[in-house]
Amino acid sequence: MNQRLFLTAAALCLAAATGQGQGTKADYERAAEIRKRYSGKVYNESLRPNWFGGNQFWYETNVRGEREYVLVNGSKGKRRAFSDKEKFDEALERRKARVERLAKRRAEKAKPKEPLAKRKPNTGKSGEVSPDGRWRAFIKDHNLFVHDLKDGADIQLSKDGSEADRYQPPFLWSPDSKYVGLMKRRDVKVREVHYVDSAPKDQLQPKHFTRSYGKPGDPMPTQTVHVFLAGWNSRHFTADPALVKDPFSTRRPAWRLDSSGFLFEHIERGFGAHRVIEIQIPSGKTRALIDETAETFVNVFQKGYRRDLDGFDEIIWRSERDGWNHLYLYDGRTGKVKHQITKGEWVVREVVEVDEENRQITFKASGREPGIDPYYFHYYRVNFDGSNLVKLTDGNGTHSVRFSPDKSVLIDTWSRVDQPPRHTLRSVEDGSLLCELEEADAEDLFAAGFQLPERFVAKDRDGKFDIHGIICRPSDFDPKKTYPVVEVIYAGPHGSFVPKNWRTRFGMWREELAELGFITVQIDGKGTSNRGREFQHFAYKNINDAGFPDRKKWMRAAAKKYPYMDISRVGIYGGSAGGQNAMAAMLWHGEFYKAAAADCGCHDNRMDKMWWNEQWMDYPVGPHYDEQSNVTNAHRLQGKLLLTVGELDTNVDPSSTYQVVDALIKADKDFEFLMVPGAGHGVGESRYAARRRMDFFVRHLLGVEPRAK
C-alpha cells in the first residue's frame, strides 16, 4: 500500500514536470477562442494614404474608438493631426487649393519643353498583315502561307507542317515587312490524372473528371522558332539545335528595330540553361546573345529577370553567376556585359522599377545590411552603371514601401515578427527620414495573452551559415513546465518560409496547437532560397535532405538555452512540399522526430508536377528520384504518422499519398490516414483535419487523450 502511494506520488511529480495536464478540454476551448481573442487588438497596423498634389496625402487612424485625421506635407515632411473632423476638412480643402494654385503658377512660368526623344520600343508587329500592308500571313494545312495583297497570289512558305508538328500564330513581322517569325508546336500525348468525386453536393452518384498533368520525365509539347522571308524566293531559318536542345519553354520572341535579328528566350529542360537566342538576318546564323548555364540549375522562375532597353540596344539581366543574385547590364549588340550593376554577398529579390530616362533601377534586396536578419527586405536605387547605390529604407526589420504619385517621397512600413509595424515618410532622392508617421499599438493584444514569437539563430551542420527560425509559445506559457516541440516545415528550394514581418496569425493552426501545450518552431535550413547560391543549390538532386541536420542542430541549441523545450518529444507537420518533408523526417530522422502529420505531400518527385520537380531534381529522371522517394522508403518508418489528403487535389496528384499508404500497408507499418471526400489541395487547413492533427500530437507527444479532463 505504501509502495503504491509512493508510485502514485512519483507519477504526479513526473506529470507536473513534463507538462501533463496539457491537452485538456480547457486547453481546447482556449485554442478555439484564440483567433477571436486576438482579433482587432492591434491599431495602426496599416496606413492608407490618400494622395493629392503629387506628394501630399492624408490618412485616418482609429485607436480604441478615438479617430484622428492626419494631413501630411510631403515636400516639407510635416505631419499635422486633427481630432476634430470639421477642422480637418477645412485644413484639407485649404491645402488642396494651395497646392492647385502652386501647380498652376508653376505651369504658367514653365517654358515649353522640347518633346523628349521617344524611347524605341521592342518591336515586331504581331498580326496577320505586315507593317507595310503588302503581305497577309495565314495557316493552311498546318503550314505557313502569305497572301500578296498587291497581286492576290498565295505563296506557301513552309512545307513541313503536320497535325502533330504544326505552325501556328501569332505572326511576328519584321519592321521592314520582309520577314515573318512564328512558332512551330510539336504535340505529344500528355499524361492524364483521373479523379473521382465520391460525394458530390448536387447528386447521389459519384462524378469523375480527367485533367492533363505532366510529370517528371514525361514527353512534353515543345515549340521551335522559325523565320521566313516573305515572297516567291522565300528563305527559312531556325535556331541551331545545339543551342535549343530539350526545350522546356520557348518564350518572348521579338524583332530588332532594324530587322537584323529575331530574338527569343530558351529555357532548357532540367533548367541547366537559360539563353537569349538570336537568329541573325539575313545570314540566318544563330548565336546565344546571353548564355546562362549551370551544372546544377538556373533558377529561372524565382530569380530570372530580363528588361530590354531601346529595342535590344541594351538588356538588364539577373543572374547568380557570382554566387549571389545580381543585376547585369548587357550590350544588346555584342552580347557582352557592360556593367555588373549590383555586387556583393547579398541578393536582389525583386526589380521594382526601371527608369530608362534617368538610367536608374529601384529594387528590393536582402542580406546587404550588416547585423540584421539576411532575409529582411530593404529598398534601394542604383544607376545602370552600378554607381550611386542609395538605400531608401532604414530600420532593423523587413520593409514594404508605397511611392507618392510624383515619386518624390515614399511611405516606409517596416516590422518584425517581434515588433509591430512602424510607418515613416522618406525622401526618394536620398532615403533620408522626413517624418515619423505612426507606430502600431499592440498593448491590447499583449493584454489578451499574445506571446511574441522569438527570433532564434544557430549555426548550420558545418558551422558555416547562420540558420534562422522562430519560437512560438502558448499564451499561458509557464517556464517551469516542459513542452513538446512541433516544427512547422516547408523546405522547398523555391523560397524561404520563416515569417519575417509582423502578424498576429501564423497559419496552419499553429497558435491553436500551441495553446494545447506545445512550443512550435519554424526554421529555414540549407536548401531553401533567398540567401546565396551555395545555400540554395545544396538542394540539387537532394530534396529529401530538406536541411534536417541544420534543423536538428538549431532545436538542440534552442533547447540548451531553454530547457523547457523537451526535444525528446519533437513532432513535425507540413503540407504539399512540407508534407513530403514531414514524412521524410520519420524515414531518415526517426531518432529525433517522434510524430509527423503530413498533408497532401508530393511524396515521390516522379508523381508531382513536372516544372517544380525537374527544376531541383533535374532531367532526365535518374535513380536519385527513387532513392529519395517516401514511397520507396516507407519501410523505414519510425514513430507515429498521420497522412491527410483531399480526394480532388489538382495540385499534387492524390495518388502520391495513396501510394505511400499502399507501401506502408505492405511494410506492415502502423499509421493514421484521413482522406477528405471532395476536398482539394491543403486539406490540413480545414477545421476538421486541423482538429485531427491537434488530437494526433496531443496523444503522441503529450501522452494524454484529447479533452479527457
C-alpha positions in Angstrom: 0.0 0.0 0.0 2.8 2.4 0.9 4.7 1.4 -2.2 1.6 2.2 -4.3 1.2 5.6 -2.7 4.8 6.3 -3.4 4.5 5.3 -7.0 1.4 7.5 -7.4 3.1 10.5 -5.8 6.1 9.9 -8.1 3.8 9.8 -11.2 2.1 13.0 -10.2 5.5 14.7 -9.8 6.5 13.5 -13.2 3.3 14.7 -14.7 3.9 18.2 -13.3 7.5 18.2 -14.5 6.6 17.1 -18.0 3.6 19.3 -18.5 1.0 16.6 -18.1 -2.5 18.0 -17.9 -1.9 19.9 -21.2 -4.3 18.9 -24.0 -7.3 19.2 -21.6 -10.8 20.3 -22.5 -10.0 23.8 -21.2 -6.9 24.0 -23.4 -9.0 23.0 -26.5 -11.6 25.6 -25.5 -9.0 28.3 -25.2 -7.4 27.3 -28.5 -10.8 27.5 -30.2 -11.2 31.1 -29.0 -7.8 32.3 -29.7 -8.5 33.8 -33.1 -11.4 35.8 -31.8 -9.4 36.8 -28.7 -6.6 38.3 -30.7 -8.8 39.8 -33.5 -8.9 43.6 -33.6 -6.4 44.1 -30.8 -3.8 46.0 -32.8 -4.2 49.6 -34.0 -2.3 51.3 -36.8 -1.0 48.1 -38.3 -1.6 49.6 -41.7 -1.7 53.1 -43.1 -3.9 54.0 -46.1 -2.7 57.2 -47.7 -5.0 59.4 -49.8 -2.6 61.2 -52.2 -3.1 64.6 -53.9 -0.9 67.2 -55.4 2.0 64.8 -56.2 3.3 64.1 -52.7 0.6 65.4 -50.3 -1.6 62.9 -48.5 -3.9 62.4 -45.6 -4.9 59.3 -43.7 -7.2 58.3 -40.8 -6.4 56.4 -37.6 -8.8 54.7 -35.1 -7.3 53.7 -31.8 -9.8 52.2 -29.3 -12.6 54.2 -31.0 -10.7 57.5 -31.0 -10.4 58.8 -34.5 -7.6 61.1 -35.7 -7.2 62.7 -39.1 -3.6 63.3 -40.3 -2.6 65.7 -43.0 1.0 65.3 -44.4 3.0 67.7 -46.5 5.4 65.5 -48.4 7.5 68.4 -49.7 8.3 69.7 -46.1 8.0 66.4 -44.2 5.4 67.9 -41.9 2.6 65.9 -40.2 -0.4 67.6 -38.7 -3.1 65.7 -36.7 -6.7 66.6 -36.1 -9.2 65.1 -33.7 -12.0 67.4 -35.0 -13.3 66.2 -38.4 -14.6 69.6 -39.4 -11.3 71.4 -38.7 -9.5 68.7 -40.6 -11.9 69.0 -43.6 -11.3 72.8 -43.7 -7.5 72.3 -43.5 -7.6 69.7 -46.2 -9.5 72.0 -48.6 -7.2 74.9 -47.9 -4.2 72.6 -48.6 -5.7 71.3 -51.8 -6.5 74.8 -53.0 -2.9 76.0 -52.2 -1.4 73.0 -54.0 -3.6 73.7 -57.0 -2.6 77.4 -57.1 1.1 76.5 -56.8 0.8 73.9 -59.6 -1.0 76.4 -61.9 1.7 79.1 -61.2 4.5 76.6 -62.0 2.7 75.6 -65.2 2.4 79.3 -66.3 6.1 80.0 -65.6 7.4 76.9 -67.1 9.0 77.2 -70.5 7.6 74.9 -73.2 9.8 71.8 -73.2 11.2 70.1 -76.2 9.5 66.8 -76.6 11.6 64.0 -75.2 13.1 61.6 -77.7 10.7 58.8 -77.8 12.1 55.6 -76.4 12.4 52.9 -79.0 10.0 50.1 -78.2 10.9 46.5 -78.6 9.2 45.8 -81.9 7.9 43.3 -84.4 4.3 43.7 -85.4 2.1 40.9 -84.2 -0.8 40.2 -86.5 -1.6 38.8 -89.9 -0.8 41.8 -92.1 2.8 43.1 -92.5 3.6 46.7 -91.3 3.7 48.0 -94.9 0.4 46.3 -95.8 1.9 44.1 -98.5 1.5 40.7 -97.0 -1.1 38.8 -95.0 0.1 35.6 -93.2 -2.2 32.7 -92.7 -2.0 29.0 -91.8 -3.3 26.3 -94.1 -3.0 22.6 -93.6 -0.7 23.3 -90.6 1.8 25.3 -92.9 2.6 28.9 -93.3 1.3 30.9 -96.3 1.4 34.5 -97.2 -1.2 36.3 -99.4 0.2 39.0 -101.6 -2.3 41.9 -101.1 -0.8 43.6 -104.2 -1.3 41.0 -106.8 -3.6 38.5 -105.0 -1.2 35.5 -105.1 -1.0 32.9 -102.2 2.6 31.7 -101.6 3.4 28.7 -99.5 6.4 29.4 -97.3 6.7 26.1 -95.3 6.1 22.5 -96.3 7.0 20.5 -93.2 4.0 21.2 -91.1 1.7 18.4 -89.9 -1.1 17.9 -87.4 1.4 16.8 -84.7 4.0 19.4 -85.6 2.3 22.5 -86.8 3.0 26.1 -87.5 0.8 28.5 -85.5 0.1 32.2 -84.8 0.9 34.7 -83.6 2.8 36.1 -86.6 5.6 38.4 -85.8 6.5 40.6 -88.8 9.9 42.3 -89.0 9.7 46.1 -89.0 10.8 46.2 -92.7 8.0 43.7 -93.6 10.4 41.3 -95.3 10.3 38.5 -92.7 7.8 36.8 -90.6 8.6 34.9 -87.4 6.4 32.3 -85.7 6.4 29.2 -83.6 6.0 25.6 -84.6 4.4 23.4 -82.0 5.1 19.7 -81.6 2.3 18.0 -79.7 2.7 14.8 -77.7 0.2 12.8 -75.7 0.2 14.4 -72.3 -0.3 12.3 -69.2 -3.8 12.5 -67.6 -4.7 12.2 -64.0 -8.2 10.8 -63.2 -10.4 11.9 -60.3 -13.5 10.5 -58.6 -15.7 12.9 -56.7 -17.2 10.3 -54.4 -19.7 12.5 -52.6 -20.8 15.3 -54.9 -23.0 18.0 -53.5 -25.6 18.0 -56.3 -26.3 14.4 -56.8 -26.2 11.0 -55.2 -23.9 9.1 -57.6 -20.2 9.8 -57.8 -18.7 12.0 -60.6 -15.4 11.8 -62.3 -13.2 14.0 -64.4 -9.7 14.0 -66.0 -7.1 16.7 -66.4 -3.8 16.9 -68.2 -0.9 16.7 -65.7 2.7 16.4 -67.0 5.1 14.6 -64.6 8.9 14.5 -64.4 10.3 12.5 -67.3 7.1 12.7 -69.4 7.3 13.8 -73.0 6.0 17.3 -73.3 4.8 19.6 -76.1 7.6 21.8 -77.4 7.9 24.9 -79.6 10.6 25.9 -82.0 11.2 29.3 -83.6 11.1 29.8 -87.3 11.7 32.9 -89.6 10.7 33.1 -93.2 11.4 35.5 -95.9 8.1 36.5 -97.5 7.7 36.1 -101.2 8.4 33.7 -104.1 12.1 33.5 -103.2 11.5 32.6 -99.6 14.2 31.5 -97.2 13.7 29.6 -94.0 15.7 30.0 -90.8 15.5 28.2 -87.5 17.7 28.1 -84.4 20.8 25.9 -84.1 19.6 22.7 -82.4 22.7 22.6 -80.2 21.6 25.9 -78.6 18.0 24.9 -78.1 18.1 21.3 -77.2 15.5 19.8 -74.9 13.3 22.9 -74.7 11.2 23.3 -71.6 10.0 26.8 -72.7 10.4 29.0 -75.7 9.2 32.5 -75.0 9.3 36.3 -75.6 10.1 36.4 -79.3 10.7 39.9 -80.7 12.5 41.6 -83.6 15.3 44.1 -83.6 14.2 47.6 -84.8 16.4 47.4 -87.8 15.1 43.9 -88.7 18.7 42.5 -88.3 17.7 39.8 -85.8 14.9 37.8 -84.3 15.3 37.1 -80.6 13.7 34.8 -78.1 14.3 33.1 -74.8 15.1 29.4 -74.5 14.8 27.5 -71.2 16.4 24.1 -71.3 14.6 21.1 -69.8 16.2 20.3 -66.4 16.9 24.0 -66.1 20.6 23.8 -66.8 20.5 26.6 -69.3 18.6 29.9 -69.8 19.5 31.7 -73.0 18.6 34.7 -75.1 18.9 33.4 -78.7 19.2 35.5 -81.8 18.6 34.4 -85.4 20.6 36.9 -87.4 19.2 38.3 -90.6 20.0 37.9 -93.5 22.6 35.3 -92.7 20.3 33.0 -90.7 23.1 32.3 -88.3 22.2 31.6 -84.6 24.0 32.9 -81.6 23.4 32.9 -77.8 23.3 36.6 -77.0 23.1 35.7 -73.3 24.1 32.3 -72.2 23.2 31.5 -68.6 24.2 27.9 -67.7 24.8 25.9 -64.5 25.9 22.4 -63.6 23.1 22.4 -61.0 20.1 24.6 -62.1 19.3 28.1 -63.3 16.5 29.3 -61.0 14.6 30.9 -63.9 11.1 31.3 -62.4 12.1 32.7 -59.0 15.2 34.6 -59.8 15.2 35.3 -63.6 14.7 38.9 -64.9 15.1 40.5 -68.3 14.4 44.1 -69.4 15.1 45.1 -72.9 16.2 48.7 -73.5 15.9 50.7 -76.7 14.9 47.8 -78.9 17.7 45.4 -77.6 20.5 48.0 -77.7 20.9 47.0 -74.0 19.5 44.3 -71.8 19.2 44.2 -68.0 19.6 40.6 -66.8 19.6 39.0 -63.4 22.0 36.1 -62.6 23.5 34.1 -59.8 26.8 33.6 -61.7 29.0 35.1 -59.0 27.2 33.1 -56.3 24.7 35.9 -55.4 21.6 37.0 -57.3 22.5 40.3 -59.0 21.7 42.6 -61.9 23.9 42.9 -65.0 23.7 45.3 -68.0 24.4 43.7 -71.3 25.3 45.3 -74.6 22.5 44.0 -76.7 24.5 44.1 -79.9 27.7 42.3 -78.8 26.2 40.2 -76.0 29.0 41.3 -73.7 28.4 42.5 -70.1 28.9 46.3 -69.9 28.5 46.5 -66.2 27.6 44.3 -63.2 25.1 46.7 -61.8 24.8 45.2 -58.3 27.5 43.3 -56.5 28.3 41.8 -53.0 27.4 39.0 -50.7 23.6 39.8 -50.8 20.8 39.1 -53.2 18.5 41.2 -55.4 15.0 40.0 -54.6 12.8 42.0 -57.0 13.1 44.8 -59.5 10.6 47.4 -58.6 11.0 50.0 -61.3 13.3 50.7 -64.2 13.7 54.4 -65.1 15.1 54.4 -68.6 15.2 58.2 -68.9 17.4 58.6 -65.8 19.0 55.2 -66.2 18.2 54.1 -62.7 16.8 50.9 -61.1 14.8 50.7 -57.9 14.9 47.2 -56.4 14.3 45.2 -53.3 17.2 43.2 -51.8 18.1 41.3 -48.7 21.3 40.5 -46.8 23.2 43.7 -47.6 22.8 45.4 -44.2 25.2 44.1 -41.6 24.0 42.8 -38.2 20.4 42.2 -39.2 18.4 39.2 -40.5 19.6 38.4 -44.0 16.1 37.8 -45.2 14.8 41.3 -44.4 13.7 43.4 -47.4 15.3 46.8 -47.9 14.7 49.1 -50.9 17.5 50.6 -53.0 18.1 52.7 -56.1 21.2 52.4 -58.4 22.4 53.7 -61.7 22.6 51.4 -64.7 26.4 51.5 -64.5 26.3 50.4 -60.8 27.2 53.8 -59.4 25.4 55.8 -56.7 23.7 53.0 -54.8 21.2 54.6 -52.4 19.4 52.8 -49.6 15.8 54.1 -49.5 14.7 52.4 -46.2 16.1 52.1 -42.7 15.3 50.2 -39.6 16.0 46.7 -38.2 13.1 44.9 -39.8 11.6 43.9 -43.2 10.2 46.7 -45.3 7.5 47.5 -47.8 7.0 50.9 -49.4 4.5 53.0 -51.3 5.7 55.7 -53.6 3.9 59.0 -54.0 2.4 59.7 -57.4 5.3 62.1 -58.3 7.9 59.6 -57.0 9.4 62.2 -54.7 8.6 60.6 -51.3 7.8 57.1 -50.1 6.0 55.7 -47.1 8.1 53.0 -45.5 6.4 50.4 -43.4 8.6 48.0 -41.5 8.2 45.4 -38.8 9.5 42.1 -37.4 7.7 39.1 -36.0 8.5 40.6 -32.6 7.8 44.2 -33.4 4.6 45.7 -34.6 4.7 47.9 -37.8 6.2 51.4 -37.9 5.4 53.9 -40.7 7.7 56.6 -41.7 8.0 59.2 -44.6 11.2 59.2 -46.5 12.8 61.1 -49.4 13.1 59.2 -52.6 16.2 61.2 -53.5 18.4 60.0 -50.7 16.3 57.9 -48.4 16.5 60.4 -45.6 13.8 60.5 -42.9 11.3 63.2 -43.4 9.0 62.4 -40.5 7.6 59.7 -38.3 4.0 58.8 -39.2 2.6 56.1 -37.0 3.6 53.3 -34.7 1.3 50.3 -34.3 -0.2 50.0 -30.8 -0.4 46.3 -29.7 -1.0 46.8 -26.0 -4.5 45.3 -26.1 -3.1 42.2 -27.9 -0.4 41.6 -25.3 -3.0 42.1 -22.6 -5.1 39.3 -24.2 -2.1 36.9 -23.7 -0.4 37.1 -27.1 3.2 35.8 -26.8 5.6 37.4 -29.2 7.5 34.9 -31.4 11.2 34.8 -30.7 13.7 35.1 -33.4 16.4 32.5 -32.8 19.7 31.8 -34.7 22.1 28.9 -34.6 24.9 27.6 -36.9 24.2 25.0 -39.6 25.6 21.5 -39.6 29.0 22.6 -40.7 29.2 25.8 -38.6 29.3 27.9 -41.7 25.9 29.5 -42.2 23.5 31.1 -39.7 20.2 29.3 -39.6 17.3 31.5 -38.8 14.0 30.5 -37.3 11.3 31.5 -34.8 10.0 30.0 -31.5 6.3 30.4 -30.6 4.9 29.8 -27.1 1.3 29.3 -25.8 -0.5 32.3 -24.2 -0.4 30.6 -20.8 3.3 29.8 -21.1 5.0 28.7 -17.9 8.8 28.3 -18.0 8.5 25.9 -15.0 6.8 23.4 -17.3 8.3 21.4 -20.1 6.8 21.5 -23.6 7.0 19.1 -26.5 8.2 20.9 -29.7 6.3 20.8 -33.0 8.2 22.0 -36.1 6.2 23.6 -38.9 8.1 22.7 -42.1 8.1 23.8 -45.7 11.5 23.3 -47.2 11.1 23.8 -50.9 14.1 25.3 -52.7 11.8 27.9 -54.4 11.7 30.2 -51.4 12.3 30.9 -47.7 9.4 30.4 -45.4 10.1 31.6 -41.8 7.8 34.6 -41.3 9.7 37.9 -41.1 7.1 40.6 -40.8 4.6 41.3 -38.1 1.4 39.2 -37.9 -0.9 38.0 -35.2 -1.7 34.8 -37.1 1.0 32.5 -38.5 -1.2 30.0 -40.3 -1.5 26.2 -40.4 -3.3 26.4 -37.0 0.0 26.7 -35.1 -1.4 29.1 -32.5 -4.2 26.7 -31.7 -1.8 23.8 -31.5 0.5 25.8 -29.1 -2.4 26.5 -26.8 -2.8 22.8 -26.2 0.6 22.7 -24.5 3.3 22.8 -27.3 6.0 25.1 -28.4 6.1 25.5 -32.2 9.1 26.4 -34.3 9.8 27.2 -37.9 13.2 27.1 -39.5 14.9 27.8 -42.9 17.6 25.2 -43.3 20.0 24.7 -46.1 18.4 24.0 -49.5 15.9 26.9 -49.2 16.3 30.1 -51.1 17.0 33.8 -50.7 20.5 33.6 -49.4 23.3 32.8 -51.7 23.7 30.2 -54.5 25.6 27.8 -52.3 22.9 27.8 -49.6 20.0 27.1 -52.0 21.8 24.8 -54.5 22.5 22.3 -51.7 19.0 21.0 -52.7 20.1 20.0 -56.2 19.2 16.3 -56.6 18.9 16.3 -52.8 15.3 17.3 -51.9 14.9 14.7 -49.2 17.7 16.3 -47.1 15.4 19.3 -46.5 18.0 20.8 -44.2 17.2 18.3 -41.4 20.7 18.2 -39.9 20.5 22.1 -39.7 17.1 21.9 -38.1 18.0 19.3 -35.5 21.1 21.3 -34.6 19.0 24.5 -34.3 16.5 22.9 -32.0 19.2 21.4 -29.8 20.7 24.9 -29.5 17.3 26.3 -28.6 16.7 23.6 -26.0 20.1 24.2 -24.5 19.1 27.8 -23.9 15.5 27.0 -22.9 15.4 23.6 -21.1 11.6 23.7 -21.0 11.8 22.8 -24.7 11.6 19.0 -24.5 13.4 17.8 -27.6 12.9 14.2 -26.6 9.3 14.8 -27.8 9.5 16.5 -31.2 6.8 16.5 -33.8 6.6 17.9 -37.3 4.0 18.8 -39.8 3.7 20.4 -43.2 1.6 20.4 -46.4 2.5 19.9 -50.0 6.3 20.0 -50.3 6.1 20.3 -46.5 4.1 17.1 -46.4 6.9 15.4 -48.2 9.3 16.9 -45.7 7.3 15.9 -42.7 7.1 12.2 -43.7 10.8 12.2 -44.7 11.6 13.3 -41.2 10.2 10.0 -39.9 12.0 7.9 -42.6 15.5 9.3 -42.2 15.5 11.1 -38.8 13.2 9.0 -36.7 15.7 9.1 -33.9 14.9 12.8 -33.4 11.3 13.3 -34.6 8.7 11.2 -32.9 5.5 12.1 -34.7 4.7 13.6 -38.1 1.5 14.9 -39.7 1.9 15.1 -43.5 -0.8 16.8 -45.6 -1.2 16.4 -49.4 2.5 15.6 -49.7 4.4 15.2 -53.0 5.9 12.0 -51.5 7.6 10.9 -54.7 9.1 13.6 -57.0 8.1 11.5 -60.0 4.4 11.8 -59.1 4.3 15.6 -58.8 4.1 18.3 -61.4 6.9 18.4 -64.0 8.2 22.0 -63.7 8.7 22.1 -60.0 10.4 18.8 -59.6 12.6 18.8 -62.7 13.9 22.3 -61.6 15.6 20.8 -58.5 15.9 17.1 -59.3 17.0 17.5 -62.9 16.1 15.8 -66.2 16.1 13.1 -67.3 14.8 11.2 -64.3 17.6 9.3 -62.6 18.0 6.8 -59.8 18.1 9.6 -57.2 14.4 10.1 -57.7 13.7 6.6 -56.5 16.3 6.7 -53.7 14.7 9.8 -52.2 11.1 8.6 -52.6 8.9 8.4 -49.4 7.1 5.5 -51.2 10.2 3.5 -51.9 11.5 4.2 -48.3 8.2 3.7 -46.5 9.6 0.6 -44.8 12.0 2.9 -42.9 9.1 4.5 -40.9 9.8 5.1 -37.2 7.4 6.8 -34.8 3.9 8.0 -35.4 2.5 9.2 -38.7 -0.7 10.9 -39.8 -1.4 11.2 -43.5 -4.1 13.5 -44.8 -5.2 14.3 -48.4 -8.0 15.8 -50.4 -9.8 13.5 -52.8 -9.8 16.1 -55.5 -6.3 17.6 -55.1 -5.5 19.0 -58.5 -2.2 20.5 -57.4 -0.4 17.3 -56.2 -1.8 14.1 -57.5 -3.5 12.5 -54.5 -2.2 9.1 -55.7 1.1 10.3 -54.3 -0.3 9.9 -50.8 -2.3 6.7 -51.7 0.9 5.1 -52.9 2.5 5.9 -49.6 -0.4 4.3 -47.9 -0.1 1.2 -50.0 3.7 0.9 -49.3 3.1 1.3 -45.5 0.5 -1.4 -45.6 2.8 -3.7 -47.5 5.6 -2.9 -44.9 3.1 -3.8 -42.1 3.6 -0.3 -40.6 1.0 1.3 -38.2 -0.1 4.8 -39.2 -3.2 7.0 -39.4 -4.8 8.1 -42.6 -7.6 10.7 -43.4 -8.9 11.2 -46.9 -11.5 14.0 -47.2 -14.0 13.5 -50.0 -14.5 16.4 -52.3 -11.6 18.4 -50.8 -8.7 19.9 -52.8 -5.1 20.8 -52.0 -4.3 21.8 -48.5 -7.0 19.9 -46.7 -4.9 20.2 -43.5 -6.1 23.8 -43.2 -9.7 22.7 -42.8 -11.2 22.8 -39.3 -11.8 19.0 -39.1 -8.3 18.0 -40.4 -6.7 20.6 -38.1 -8.5 19.2 -35.1 -7.5 15.7 -36.0 -3.9 16.9 -36.3 -4.0 18.5 -32.9 -5.5 15.4 -31.4 -2.7 13.4 -33.0 0.0 15.4 -31.4 -1.8 15.5 -28.1 -1.9 11.7 -28.0 1.6 11.0 -29.2 3.6 13.9 -27.7 1.7 14.8 -24.6 0.7 11.2 -24.0 -2.9 12.0 -23.0 -6.3 11.6 -24.5 -7.6 14.8 -26.1 -10.1 16.7 -24.0 -10.1 13.9 -21.4 -10.5 16.3 -18.5 
